[in-house]
């Protein structure tokens, strides 16, 4: 019988059990991918006694099947595109550019909404645990990890990709994008992330803002 998480908060608590090596460490920061990754990241950050921030990222969905990711963008201009999937799905360059422009506008909107004009957390030299509510194609997570790698001297010293659930080959799909991969559940049969949640309802913008406002944010040493 496959394991089912009650909701994203329960998934975050389960994931945190696999991350206890990072508890009470002043160099650790949890970066959650909005929107669904934020309730998970909140529980992880709380359990580890670590600060929480959002890492802005946006999936590029196939126009007629938006849940199917043909790529993703993240803050700082990071872009990941699955050209093979685009060809197989029959997505033209014009269609791709239209999806990309819409995603860039939405990313900017969420950046302003969630941060309220506050700068992103300083991750330079830190151990960044990048959290989402699960992984299907990996495009969104790859874009997020590459955005952090691309910060140069301002990049984290270590990147940990952390997920409640992902396909059995998830770590291989991410390759060397992360220094460590931590996952609570890697089922052999995987159709969608929502398959492993009893409640996989939408996380709203208000939910994200409330969780960020409630998160523990100790000063950097």
C-alpha positions as CSV (number, residue, x, y, z in Angstrom):
1,X,0.0,0.0,0.0
2,X,1.5,3.3,-1.0
3,X,1.9,6.1,1.6
4,X,-0.4,9.1,1.4
5,X,0.4,12.4,3.1
6,X,-2.6,14.0,4.8
7,X,-1.6,17.5,3.4
8,X,1.4,19.6,2.6
9,X,2.0,20.4,6.3
10,X,2.1,16.7,7.2
11,X,4.4,16.1,4.2
12,X,6.8,18.8,5.5
13,X,6.9,17.2,9.0
14,X,7.7,13.8,7.4
15,X,10.4,15.4,5.2
16,X,12.0,17.2,8.2
17,X,12.6,13.8,9.9
18,X,15.1,13.1,7.0
19,X,16.8,16.4,7.5
20,X,17.7,16.3,11.2
21,X,21.4,16.5,10.4
22,X,20.7,20.2,9.5
23,X,18.9,21.1,12.7
24,X,20.1,23.9,14.9
25,X,22.8,25.0,12.4
26,X,23.2,28.7,11.9
27,X,24.4,28.3,8.3
28,X,21.2,26.6,7.2
29,X,18.4,28.4,5.3
30,X,15.2,26.8,3.9
31,X,14.1,28.0,0.5
32,X,10.6,27.0,-0.5
33,X,9.2,27.0,-4.1
34,X,5.9,28.9,-4.2
35,X,3.2,28.2,-3.9
36,X,2.8,24.5,-2.9
37,X,6.3,24.2,-1.5
38,X,5.8,26.9,1.1
39,X,3.6,24.9,3.5
40,X,6.1,22.1,3.2
41,X,9.1,24.4,3.7
42,X,7.5,26.1,6.7
43,X,7.3,22.8,8.6
44,X,10.9,21.9,7.6
45,X,12.2,25.3,8.7
46,X,10.3,25.1,12.0
47,X,11.6,21.6,12.7
48,X,15.2,22.6,11.9
49,X,14.9,26.0,13.7
50,X,16.1,27.6,10.4
51,X,15.0,30.7,8.6
52,X,12.6,30.4,5.7
53,X,12.4,32.3,2.4
54,X,10.8,31.8,-1.0
55,X,12.7,31.1,-4.1
56,X,10.7,32.5,-7.0
57,X,10.2,30.0,-9.8
58,X,7.5,29.5,-12.4
59,X,6.8,26.4,-14.5
60,X,6.4,26.8,-18.3
61,X,3.5,24.5,-19.1
62,X,2.6,23.1,-22.5
63,X,-0.2,25.5,-23.7
64,X,-2.9,22.8,-24.0
65,X,-1.7,20.8,-21.0
66,X,-0.5,23.3,-18.5
67,X,0.5,20.8,-15.8
68,X,3.0,19.3,-18.3
69,X,6.2,21.3,-17.8
70,X,8.3,22.0,-20.8
71,X,10.6,24.2,-18.7
72,X,10.7,26.7,-15.9
73,X,12.2,30.1,-15.0
74,X,13.5,31.4,-11.7
75,X,14.5,34.7,-10.2
76,X,17.8,36.0,-11.6
77,X,17.0,35.0,-15.1
78,X,17.5,31.3,-14.8
79,X,15.8,29.3,-17.6
80,X,15.5,25.6,-18.0
81,X,13.9,24.3,-21.3
82,X,13.1,20.7,-22.2
83,X,13.5,20.9,-26.0
84,X,12.8,17.2,-26.5
85,X,9.5,17.5,-24.7
86,X,8.6,20.6,-26.8
87,X,9.2,18.8,-30.0
88,X,7.2,15.7,-28.9
89,X,4.3,17.9,-27.8
90,X,4.5,20.0,-31.0
91,X,5.0,23.3,-29.3
92,X,6.2,26.0,-31.7
93,X,8.8,28.7,-30.8
94,X,6.0,31.4,-31.0
95,X,3.9,29.4,-28.6
96,X,6.9,28.9,-26.3
97,X,7.7,32.6,-26.3
98,X,4.1,33.5,-25.4
99,X,4.2,31.1,-22.4
100,X,7.6,32.4,-21.4
101,X,6.3,36.1,-21.5
102,X,3.3,35.2,-19.4
103,X,5.5,33.3,-16.9
104,X,7.9,36.3,-16.5
105,X,5.0,38.6,-15.8
106,X,3.6,36.3,-13.2
107,X,7.0,35.8,-11.6
108,X,7.4,39.5,-11.2
109,X,3.9,39.9,-9.7
110,X,4.6,37.2,-7.1
111,X,8.0,38.6,-6.3
112,X,6.4,41.9,-5.4
113,X,3.5,40.3,-3.6
114,X,5.4,37.9,-1.4
115,X,8.4,40.0,-0.6
116,X,6.6,43.3,-0.3
117,X,9.7,45.0,-1.7
118,X,12.0,43.3,0.8
119,X,15.2,41.8,-0.7
120,X,15.7,38.1,-1.0
121,X,17.5,36.4,1.9
122,X,21.3,36.4,1.8
123,X,22.3,32.8,0.9
124,X,26.0,33.4,0.2
125,X,28.2,30.7,1.8
126,X,25.2,29.0,3.4
127,X,23.6,25.6,3.2
128,X,20.4,26.1,1.3
129,X,17.7,23.4,1.5
130,X,15.4,23.9,-1.5
131,X,12.0,22.5,-0.8
132,X,8.9,21.8,-2.9
133,X,5.8,19.7,-2.4
134,X,7.0,17.0,-4.8
135,X,8.6,16.5,-8.2
136,X,7.2,15.3,-11.5
137,X,9.4,16.3,-14.4
138,X,11.9,18.2,-12.3
139,X,11.9,21.2,-14.6
140,X,10.8,23.7,-11.8
141,X,13.3,22.4,-9.3
142,X,16.1,22.4,-11.8
143,X,15.5,26.0,-12.7
144,X,15.5,26.9,-9.0
145,X,18.8,25.1,-8.3
146,X,20.4,26.6,-11.4
147,X,19.3,30.0,-10.3
148,X,21.1,29.6,-7.0
149,X,24.2,28.1,-8.8
150,X,24.3,31.2,-11.0
151,X,24.7,33.6,-8.2
152,X,28.5,33.3,-8.4
153,X,30.1,34.7,-5.2
154,X,26.6,35.1,-3.7
155,X,25.8,31.5,-4.2
156,X,25.2,29.0,-1.3
157,X,28.1,26.8,-0.3
158,X,25.9,23.7,-0.5
159,X,22.6,23.0,-2.2
160,X,20.2,20.3,-0.8
161,X,17.2,19.4,-2.9
162,X,14.5,18.2,-0.4
163,X,11.1,16.7,-1.4
164,X,8.4,14.7,0.4
165,X,7.8,12.6,-2.8
166,X,9.4,12.1,-6.2
167,X,9.8,9.4,-8.9
168,X,12.4,6.7,-8.2
169,X,14.7,8.3,-10.8
170,X,14.4,11.8,-9.5
171,X,17.9,12.1,-8.2
172,X,19.3,11.0,-11.6
173,X,17.1,13.6,-13.3
174,X,18.5,16.4,-11.2
175,X,22.1,15.2,-11.9
176,X,24.7,17.5,-10.3
177,X,22.3,20.4,-9.9
178,X,22.2,19.7,-6.2
179,X,25.0,18.6,-3.8
180,X,22.6,16.3,-1.9
181,X,19.1,14.9,-2.6
182,X,16.8,14.1,0.2
183,X,13.3,12.5,-0.4
184,X,10.9,11.0,2.1
185,X,9.2,8.8,-0.5
186,X,10.3,7.5,-3.9
187,X,7.5,5.1,-5.0
188,X,8.1,2.7,-7.9
189,X,4.8,3.7,-9.5
190,X,4.4,7.5,-9.9
191,X,1.8,9.3,-12.0
192,X,1.5,12.7,-10.3
193,X,2.5,14.5,-7.1
194,X,-1.1,14.8,-6.1
195,X,-1.5,11.1,-6.1
196,X,0.4,10.9,-2.8
197,X,-1.7,13.6,-0.9
198,X,-5.1,13.2,0.6
199,X,-5.6,17.0,0.4
200,X,-3.7,18.6,-2.5
201,X,-5.8,21.7,-2.7
202,X,-4.3,24.9,-4.1
203,X,-2.0,27.0,-1.9
204,X,-3.1,30.6,-2.3
205,X,-1.1,33.8,-2.3
206,X,-2.6,34.7,1.0
207,X,-1.5,31.3,2.4
208,X,2.1,32.0,1.3
209,X,2.1,35.4,2.8
210,X,0.7,34.2,6.1
211,X,3.3,31.4,6.3
212,X,6.2,33.7,5.5
213,X,5.0,36.1,8.1
214,X,4.8,33.4,10.7
215,X,8.2,31.8,9.9
216,X,11.0,32.0,12.3
217,X,13.7,34.4,10.9
218,X,16.7,34.5,13.2
219,X,19.5,36.9,12.3
220,X,22.4,35.6,10.3
221,X,25.5,35.1,12.5
